[in-house]
Amino acid sequence: MNKVAKEPESKDVRGRVFELKGMVDYQAGSIVSREVVSQKTGTVTVFAFAEGQGLSEHTAPFDAMVVGLDGEAEIFIAGEPNRIAMGDMIIMPAGIPHALKAAGNFKMLLVMIKK
């Protein structure tokens, strides 16, 4: 079973330069997340997946964009594998099942804009 942890809140990052992949640290056997932006219209979240961790297949009611920040993972969309690495981006379409499995330690930025 995946353990999901949230990074403790720190100072507001608005108006400051910061390194995205430094916003969360890896924790063995866990998935760590930190919301950078949280509004009723959408969220921006940074995730750190320890090696072998992932998200089981699910759907979302709106498109979700993933940007690879560190390491590599397989993102499955409608069962089709897509390899994502640092600097890569993929958009997971609304209503289509998707899942993620980290190939090693993996960090990503998830942007979800609600309709």
C-alpha positions as CSV (number, residue, x, y, z in Angstrom):
1,M,0.0,0.0,0.0
2,N,1.3,3.5,-0.8
3,K,2.0,5.8,2.0
4,V,1.2,9.4,1.0
5,A,2.7,12.2,3.1
6,K,2.3,16.0,2.7
7,E,5.3,18.2,3.2
8,P,4.9,20.7,6.1
9,E,3.8,24.1,5.0
10,S,6.4,26.7,4.9
11,K,6.6,30.4,3.9
12,D,4.4,31.5,1.1
13,V,6.3,31.1,-2.2
14,R,4.5,33.8,-4.1
15,G,6.8,36.5,-5.4
16,R,9.9,34.3,-4.7
17,V,12.2,32.2,-7.0
18,F,12.4,28.6,-5.9
19,E,13.4,25.3,-7.3
20,L,10.3,23.1,-7.9
21,K,12.0,19.8,-7.4
22,G,13.4,21.0,-4.1
23,M,9.8,21.6,-2.7
24,V,9.5,17.9,-1.7
25,D,12.0,15.3,-0.5
26,Y,11.9,11.6,-1.2
27,Q,10.8,9.3,1.7
28,A,11.5,5.6,1.4
29,G,8.3,3.6,0.5
30,S,6.2,6.8,0.3
31,I,4.7,9.4,-2.0
32,V,5.1,13.0,-0.8
33,S,3.1,15.9,-2.1
34,R,3.0,19.7,-1.6
35,E,0.4,22.0,-3.0
36,V,2.1,25.1,-4.4
37,V,-1.2,26.7,-5.6
38,S,-4.6,25.8,-4.3
39,Q,-7.6,27.7,-5.8
40,K,-11.2,26.7,-6.5
41,T,-10.3,26.9,-10.2
42,G,-7.4,24.4,-9.9
43,T,-4.2,23.2,-8.2
44,V,-0.5,23.0,-8.7
45,T,1.1,20.2,-6.7
46,V,4.7,18.9,-6.6
47,F,5.1,15.1,-5.9
48,A,8.0,12.9,-4.9
49,F,7.5,9.2,-5.5
50,A,10.0,6.8,-3.9
51,E,11.2,4.0,-6.2
52,G,8.4,1.5,-7.0
53,Q,5.6,3.8,-5.7
54,G,2.7,4.9,-7.9
55,L,-0.9,5.8,-8.3
56,S,-3.5,3.1,-9.2
57,E,-5.7,3.6,-12.2
58,H,-8.3,6.3,-11.8
59,T,-10.0,9.1,-13.7
60,A,-10.4,12.8,-13.2
61,P,-13.2,15.1,-14.4
62,F,-10.8,17.5,-16.0
63,D,-7.4,17.4,-17.9
64,A,-4.3,17.0,-15.8
65,M,-0.9,18.0,-16.9
66,V,2.3,16.3,-15.6
67,V,5.8,17.7,-16.0
68,G,8.7,15.5,-15.0
69,L,11.2,17.1,-12.6
70,D,13.5,14.3,-11.6
71,G,13.9,10.6,-12.5
72,E,11.5,8.6,-14.7
73,A,8.1,7.0,-14.5
74,E,5.6,5.2,-16.7
75,I,2.2,7.0,-17.0
76,F,-0.5,4.8,-18.4
77,I,-3.4,6.4,-20.3
78,A,-6.2,4.0,-21.3
79,G,-3.7,1.2,-20.6
80,E,-1.1,2.6,-23.0
81,P,2.4,3.2,-21.4
82,N,4.1,6.6,-21.7
83,R,7.6,7.1,-20.4
84,I,8.2,10.5,-18.8
85,A,11.5,11.9,-17.6
86,M,12.9,15.3,-16.4
87,G,11.7,18.0,-18.7
88,D,9.0,15.9,-20.4
89,M,5.3,16.8,-20.2
90,I,2.1,14.9,-20.8
91,I,-1.6,15.8,-20.5
92,M,-3.9,13.1,-19.2
93,P,-7.3,13.7,-20.7
94,A,-10.4,14.1,-18.6
95,G,-12.5,11.0,-18.1
96,I,-9.8,8.6,-19.4
97,P,-8.3,6.1,-16.9
98,H,-4.7,6.8,-16.0
99,A,-2.1,5.4,-13.6
100,L,1.5,6.1,-12.7
101,K,4.4,3.8,-11.6
102,A,7.8,5.3,-10.7
103,A,10.8,3.6,-12.4
104,G,13.1,4.9,-9.6
105,N,12.8,7.9,-7.5
106,F,10.6,10.3,-9.4
107,K,9.4,13.9,-8.9
108,M,6.7,15.7,-10.9
109,L,4.6,18.8,-11.1
110,L,0.9,18.2,-11.5
111,V,-1.3,21.0,-12.8
112,M,-5.1,20.6,-12.7
113,I,-7.4,23.3,-14.1
114,K,-11.0,22.8,-13.2
115,K,-13.8,23.5,-15.7
